[in-house]
Amino acid sequence: MHDRIEEDAQGRRHAVNACTSPCSIEQGMRIIGGKWTGTILWHLQDGPVRFNDLARIIAGASKKMITDRLRQLEAQGLVRREVMATSPVSVQYELTELGRTALSFLDELRKWTESLPAAGPEDD
């Protein structure tokens, strides 16, 4: 996309090729940009993970938040949920082939983040 700002003869500025609907970046961020979403995808990369193990791995997120994100990811076709016939019943999650496609750019994000100068503690 080659969006830009142009000025007409009267000096008025207007956008050329502006997004009239969510652009690809915005659409992608709506899918994986939610808090903990990328982290959940990342931690499912090595195979199926039981829900409680995932909650232990992602110590900063509440179980409710993880549940909400997993439901969204499942609805988007990125994660598969399997109820296991164990006693007690347990649930495990794994990436779908579509979900696996996110791992390459999540890895690039990880590398980029690790290359940044060290920052202080987060403000939130």
Residue frames as a rotation matrix with the C-alpha (Angstrom) as fourth column:
MET 1
0.588 0.809 0.000 0.00
0.809 -0.588 0.000 0.00
0.000 0.000 -1.000 0.00
HIS 2
-0.555 -0.766 0.324 1.33
0.780 -0.615 -0.119 3.39
0.291 0.186 0.939 -0.94
ASP 3
0.603 0.777 -0.181 -0.64
0.785 -0.537 0.309 5.71
0.143 -0.329 -0.934 1.30
ARG 4
-0.620 -0.784 0.020 0.49
0.774 -0.615 -0.150 9.29
0.130 -0.078 0.988 1.53
ILE 5
0.262 0.625 -0.736 -0.65
0.612 -0.697 -0.374 12.82
-0.746 -0.353 -0.565 2.28
GLU 6
-0.470 -0.343 0.814 -1.01
0.855 -0.405 0.323 15.26
0.219 0.848 0.483 -0.60
GLU 7
-0.366 0.302 -0.880 -1.80
0.313 -0.851 -0.422 18.94
-0.876 -0.430 0.217 -0.65
ASP 8
0.259 0.516 0.816 -4.18
0.955 -0.009 -0.298 20.41
-0.147 0.856 -0.495 -3.20
ALA 9
-0.252 -0.383 0.889 -3.91
0.679 -0.725 -0.120 23.83
0.690 0.573 0.443 -4.89
GLN 10
0.468 0.504 0.726 -5.75
-0.163 -0.758 0.632 25.49
0.868 -0.414 -0.273 -1.99
GLY 11
-0.439 -0.769 0.465 -3.35
-0.652 -0.083 -0.754 24.03
0.618 -0.633 -0.465 0.57
ARG 12
0.467 0.648 0.601 -5.78
-0.880 0.409 0.242 21.44
-0.089 -0.642 0.762 1.92
ARG 13
-0.672 -0.740 -0.006 -4.20
-0.740 0.672 -0.018 18.16
0.018 -0.007 -1.000 2.91
HIS 14
0.546 0.827 0.138 -5.84
-0.823 0.559 -0.098 14.83
-0.159 -0.060 0.986 2.21
ALA 15
-0.198 -0.575 0.794 -4.88
-0.415 0.783 0.464 11.19
-0.888 -0.237 -0.393 2.29
VAL 16
0.164 0.148 -0.975 -4.30
-0.962 0.243 -0.125 9.21
0.218 0.959 0.182 -0.89
ASN 17
-0.083 -0.090 -0.992 -4.85
-0.201 0.977 -0.071 5.43
0.976 0.194 -0.099 -0.76
ALA 18
-0.521 -0.052 0.852 -5.97
-0.840 -0.144 -0.522 5.65
0.150 -0.988 0.032 2.86
CYS 19
-0.957 0.212 -0.196 -7.30
0.245 0.956 -0.160 2.55
0.154 -0.202 -0.967 4.58
THR 20
-0.383 0.897 0.222 -11.07
-0.724 -0.440 0.531 2.51
0.574 0.043 0.818 4.32
SER 21
0.838 0.509 -0.196 -11.29
-0.270 0.699 0.662 -0.73
0.475 -0.502 0.723 6.25
PRO 22
0.673 -0.641 0.370 -8.88
-0.378 0.132 0.916 -2.36
-0.636 -0.756 -0.154 8.66
CYS 23
0.330 -0.655 -0.680 -5.58
-0.876 0.055 -0.478 -2.90
0.351 0.754 -0.556 6.87
SER 24
0.427 -0.187 -0.885 -3.70
-0.004 0.978 -0.208 -6.19
0.904 0.092 0.417 7.04
ILE 25
-0.692 -0.722 -0.021 -1.62
0.057 -0.026 -0.998 -5.10
0.720 -0.691 0.059 10.03
GLU 26
-0.501 0.587 0.636 -4.73
-0.859 -0.426 -0.284 -4.01
0.104 -0.688 0.718 11.95
GLN 27
0.541 0.724 -0.429 -6.51
-0.673 0.678 0.296 -7.26
0.505 0.128 0.853 11.10
GLY 28
0.064 -0.620 -0.782 -3.52
0.209 0.774 -0.597 -9.29
0.976 -0.125 0.179 12.28
MET 29
-0.849 -0.398 0.349 -3.24
-0.201 -0.367 -0.908 -7.29
0.489 -0.841 0.231 15.49
ARG 30
-0.015 0.922 0.387 -6.91
-0.972 -0.105 0.211 -7.89
0.235 -0.372 0.898 16.17
ILE 31
0.658 0.228 -0.717 -6.20
-0.216 0.970 0.111 -11.62
0.721 0.082 0.688 16.02
ILE 32
0.305 -0.628 -0.716 -2.94
0.723 0.642 -0.256 -11.92
0.621 -0.440 0.649 17.95
GLY 33
-0.356 -0.534 0.767 -2.55
0.047 -0.830 -0.556 -8.51
0.933 -0.162 0.320 19.55
GLY 34
0.669 0.673 0.314 -4.58
-0.299 -0.143 0.943 -9.25
0.680 -0.725 0.106 22.67
LYS 35
-0.009 -0.684 0.729 -2.76
-0.990 -0.095 -0.101 -9.53
0.139 -0.723 -0.677 25.94
TRP 36
-0.140 -0.260 0.955 -1.35
-0.573 0.808 0.135 -13.06
-0.808 -0.528 -0.262 26.41
THR 37
0.832 0.552 -0.053 -2.43
-0.362 0.468 -0.806 -14.23
-0.421 0.690 0.589 22.96
GLY 38
0.491 -0.732 -0.473 1.05
-0.625 0.083 -0.776 -14.37
0.607 0.677 -0.416 21.44
THR 39
-0.399 -0.635 0.662 2.41
-0.917 0.273 -0.290 -15.88
0.004 -0.723 -0.691 24.63
ILE 40
0.268 0.585 0.766 -0.18
-0.503 0.763 -0.407 -18.65
-0.822 -0.276 0.499 24.54
LEU 41
0.942 0.058 -0.330 0.59
-0.328 0.362 -0.873 -19.43
0.069 0.931 0.360 20.90
TRP 42
0.129 -0.989 -0.074 4.31
-0.815 -0.063 -0.577 -19.45
0.566 0.135 -0.814 21.67
HIS 43
-0.457 -0.327 0.827 3.95
-0.838 0.470 -0.277 -21.89
-0.298 -0.820 -0.489 24.56
LEU 44
0.538 0.668 0.514 1.90
-0.378 0.736 -0.561 -24.31
-0.753 0.107 0.649 22.47
GLN 45
0.403 -0.379 -0.833 4.59
-0.914 -0.123 -0.386 -24.68
0.044 0.917 -0.396 19.81
ASP 46
-0.636 -0.771 0.009 6.13
-0.769 0.634 -0.082 -27.90
0.058 -0.059 -0.997 21.18
GLY 47
-0.740 0.431 -0.517 2.91
0.198 0.874 0.444 -29.88
0.643 0.226 -0.731 21.16
PRO 48
0.276 0.961 0.021 -0.28
0.204 -0.080 0.976 -30.30
0.939 -0.265 -0.218 23.17
VAL 49
-0.874 -0.465 0.142 -0.34
-0.007 -0.279 -0.960 -28.69
0.486 -0.840 0.241 26.61
ARG 50
-0.155 0.819 -0.553 -2.88
0.924 0.319 0.213 -29.31
0.350 -0.478 -0.806 29.33
PHE 51
0.487 0.471 0.736 -4.76
0.281 -0.882 0.379 -26.24
0.827 0.022 -0.562 30.49
ASN 52
0.990 -0.064 -0.129 -3.40
0.109 -0.254 0.961 -26.23
-0.094 -0.965 -0.245 34.04
ASP 53
0.168 -0.981 0.096 0.16
0.868 0.194 0.458 -26.68
-0.468 0.006 0.884 32.79
LEU 54
-0.104 -0.130 0.986 -0.32
0.755 -0.656 -0.006 -23.74
0.648 0.744 0.166 30.44
ALA 55
0.807 0.453 0.379 -1.64
0.084 -0.724 0.685 -21.68
0.585 -0.520 -0.622 33.36
ARG 56
0.746 -0.606 -0.276 1.49
0.436 0.131 0.890 -22.60
-0.503 -0.785 0.362 35.35
ILE 57
-0.111 -0.817 0.566 3.78
0.990 -0.041 0.135 -21.66
-0.087 0.575 0.813 32.45
ILE 58
-0.305 0.110 0.946 2.08
0.356 -0.908 0.220 -18.28
0.884 0.404 0.238 32.00
ALA 59
-0.451 0.024 -0.892 2.25
0.883 0.160 -0.442 -17.28
0.132 -0.987 -0.094 35.62
GLY 60
-0.953 -0.016 -0.303 1.18
0.099 -0.960 -0.262 -13.65
-0.287 -0.280 0.916 35.12
ALA 61
-0.622 0.765 -0.164 -2.17
-0.533 -0.261 0.805 -14.42
0.573 0.588 0.570 33.51
SER 62
-0.363 0.598 0.715 -5.30
-0.747 0.273 -0.607 -15.45
-0.558 -0.754 0.347 35.35
LYS 63
-0.763 0.153 0.628 -7.02
0.315 0.937 0.154 -18.71
-0.565 0.315 -0.763 34.43
LYS 64
0.335 0.937 -0.096 -10.02
0.424 -0.241 -0.873 -16.69
-0.841 0.252 -0.478 33.28
MET 65
0.324 -0.298 -0.898 -7.85
-0.682 -0.731 -0.004 -14.63
-0.655 0.614 -0.440 30.92
ILE 66
-0.766 -0.642 0.043 -6.18
-0.466 0.599 0.651 -17.76
-0.443 0.478 -0.758 29.53
THR 67
-0.404 0.716 0.569 -9.58
0.559 0.686 -0.466 -19.40
-0.724 0.130 -0.677 29.06
ASP 68
0.549 0.632 -0.547 -10.92
0.015 -0.661 -0.750 -16.34
-0.836 0.404 -0.372 27.22
ARG 69
-0.022 -0.650 -0.759 -7.88
-0.863 -0.371 0.343 -16.16
-0.505 0.663 -0.553 24.93
LEU 70
-0.851 -0.292 0.436 -7.96
-0.108 0.911 0.399 -19.89
-0.514 0.293 -0.807 24.21
ARG 71
0.033 0.945 0.326 -11.63
0.542 0.257 -0.800 -19.67
-0.839 0.203 -0.504 23.25
GLN 72
0.583 0.129 -0.802 -10.87
-0.436 -0.784 -0.442 -16.80
-0.686 0.608 -0.401 20.88
LEU 73
-0.413 -0.842 -0.347 -7.94
-0.807 0.162 0.567 -18.66
-0.422 0.514 -0.747 19.35
GLU 74
-0.672 0.261 0.693 -10.06
0.290 0.954 -0.079 -21.78
-0.681 0.148 -0.717 18.94
ALA 75
0.420 0.903 -0.091 -12.84
0.324 -0.243 -0.914 -19.77
-0.848 0.354 -0.395 17.25
GLN 76
0.489 -0.322 -0.811 -10.26
-0.724 -0.669 -0.170 -18.29
-0.487 0.670 -0.560 14.87
GLY 77
0.986 -0.019 -0.168 -8.94
-0.081 0.820 -0.567 -21.74
0.149 0.572 0.806 13.99
LEU 78
0.248 -0.961 0.121 -5.50
-0.701 -0.264 -0.662 -21.22
0.668 0.079 -0.740 15.50
VAL 79
-0.714 -0.422 0.559 -5.84
-0.700 0.452 -0.553 -23.64
-0.019 -0.786 -0.618 18.42
ARG 80
-0.072 0.652 -0.754 -7.49
-0.265 0.717 0.645 -27.03
0.962 0.246 0.121 18.82
ARG 81
-0.264 0.119 0.957 -9.11
-0.964 -0.027 -0.263 -28.05
-0.006 -0.993 0.121 22.12
GLU 82
-0.196 0.184 -0.963 -9.29
-0.214 0.951 0.225 -31.67
0.957 0.251 -0.147 23.17
VAL 83
0.319 0.363 0.875 -11.18
-0.945 0.054 0.322 -32.99
0.070 -0.930 0.361 26.19
MET 84
-0.537 -0.633 -0.558 -9.31
-0.536 0.767 -0.354 -36.01
0.651 0.109 -0.751 27.49
ALA 85
0.570 0.784 -0.244 -11.17
-0.374 0.513 0.773 -38.96
0.731 -0.349 0.586 29.00
THR 86
-0.550 -0.752 -0.364 -9.11
0.149 0.341 -0.928 -39.05
0.822 -0.565 -0.076 32.16
SER 87
0.628 0.709 -0.320 -10.13
0.472 -0.021 0.881 -39.03
0.618 -0.705 -0.348 35.77
PRO 88
0.147 0.853 -0.500 -10.52
0.253 -0.521 -0.815 -36.22
-0.956 -0.007 -0.293 36.53
VAL 89
0.645 0.173 0.745 -11.31
0.760 -0.044 -0.648 -34.96
-0.079 0.984 -0.160 33.05
SER 90
-0.095 -0.690 -0.718 -8.62
0.288 -0.709 0.644 -32.71
-0.953 -0.146 0.266 31.65
VAL 91
0.922 0.368 0.125 -8.39
0.259 -0.343 -0.903 -30.48
-0.289 0.864 -0.411 28.62
GLN 92
-0.141 -0.987 -0.070 -5.40
0.520 -0.134 0.843 -29.93
-0.842 0.083 0.533 26.40
TYR 93
0.822 0.335 -0.461 -4.71
-0.132 -0.675 -0.726 -27.44
-0.554 0.657 -0.511 23.66
GLU 94
-0.162 -0.882 0.442 -2.51
0.618 0.258 0.743 -27.57
-0.770 0.393 0.503 20.59
LEU 95
-0.352 -0.056 -0.934 -1.77
-0.509 -0.826 0.241 -25.38
-0.785 0.561 0.262 17.62
THR 96
0.720 0.501 0.480 -3.51
0.242 0.467 -0.850 -26.04
-0.650 0.729 0.215 14.33
GLU 97
-0.020 -0.711 0.703 -1.55
0.991 0.078 0.107 -25.76
-0.131 0.699 0.703 11.09
LEU 98
0.450 0.251 0.857 -2.88
0.451 -0.892 0.024 -22.22
0.771 0.376 -0.515 10.79
GLY 99
0.997 -0.072 0.011 -1.75
-0.042 -0.437 0.899 -21.47
-0.060 -0.897 -0.439 14.34
ARG 100
0.390 -0.908 0.151 1.74
0.705 0.401 0.585 -22.77
-0.592 -0.122 0.797 13.51
THR 101
0.233 -0.290 0.928 2.05
0.840 -0.422 -0.342 -20.13
0.491 0.859 0.146 10.80
ALA 102
0.893 0.136 0.429 2.18
-0.063 -0.906 0.419 -17.46
0.446 -0.401 -0.800 13.53
LEU 103
0.784 -0.585 -0.208 5.32
0.469 0.338 0.816 -18.94
-0.407 -0.737 0.540 15.10
SER 104
0.044 -0.835 0.548 7.75
0.974 -0.087 -0.210 -17.52
0.223 0.543 0.809 12.54
PHE 105
0.012 -0.059 0.998 6.78
0.161 -0.985 -0.060 -13.91
0.987 0.162 -0.002 13.11
LEU 106
0.960 0.236 0.150 6.42
-0.119 -0.142 0.983 -14.43
0.253 -0.961 -0.108 16.85
ASP 107
0.507 -0.853 -0.121 10.01
0.819 0.433 0.378 -15.70
-0.270 -0.291 0.918 16.82
GLU 108
-0.177 -0.541 0.822 11.06
0.728 -0.635 -0.261 -12.59
0.663 0.552 0.506 14.87
LEU 109
0.561 0.443 0.699 9.26
-0.159 -0.771 0.616 -10.45
0.812 -0.457 -0.362 17.44
ARG 110
0.938 -0.261 -0.226 11.11
0.313 0.367 0.876 -12.31
-0.146 -0.893 0.426 20.22
LYS 111
0.082 -0.971 0.225 14.47
0.997 0.077 -0.031 -11.69
0.013 0.226 0.974 18.52
TRP 112
-0.027 -0.031 0.999 13.65
0.366 -0.930 -0.019 -8.03
0.930 0.365 0.037 17.92
THR 113
0.845 0.420 0.331 12.59
-0.154 -0.402 0.903 -7.55
0.512 -0.814 -0.275 21.53
GLU 114
0.761 -0.606 -0.230 15.74
0.570 0.457 0.683 -9.24
-0.308 -0.651 0.693 22.84
SER 115
-0.077 -0.823 0.563 17.86
0.943 -0.244 -0.228 -6.92
0.325 0.513 0.795 20.68
LEU 116
0.576 0.362 0.733 16.39
0.171 -0.930 0.325 -3.77
0.799 -0.062 -0.597 22.24
PRO 117
-0.546 -0.734 0.404 18.39
-0.249 -0.318 -0.915 -1.93
0.800 -0.600 -0.009 24.89
ALA 118
-0.548 0.315 -0.775 17.52
0.766 0.562 -0.313 -3.13
0.337 -0.765 -0.549 28.38
ALA 119
-0.182 0.601 0.779 14.54
-0.183 -0.799 0.573 -1.25
0.966 -0.038 0.255 29.75
GLY 120
-0.854 -0.052 0.518 13.37
-0.515 -0.066 -0.855 -0.71
0.078 -0.997 0.029 33.30
PRO 121
-0.760 0.622 0.188 10.33
0.438 0.704 -0.560 -2.39
-0.480 -0.343 -0.807 34.85
GLU 122
-0.529 0.664 0.529 7.05
0.565 -0.190 0.803 -2.01
0.633 0.724 -0.275 33.02
ASP 123
-0.910 0.204 0.360 4.75
-0.356 -0.831 -0.428 0.74
0.211 -0.518 0.829 34.21
ASP 124
-0.022 0.998 -0.055 1.57
-0.794 0.016 0.607 -1.35
0.607 0.057 0.793 34.12
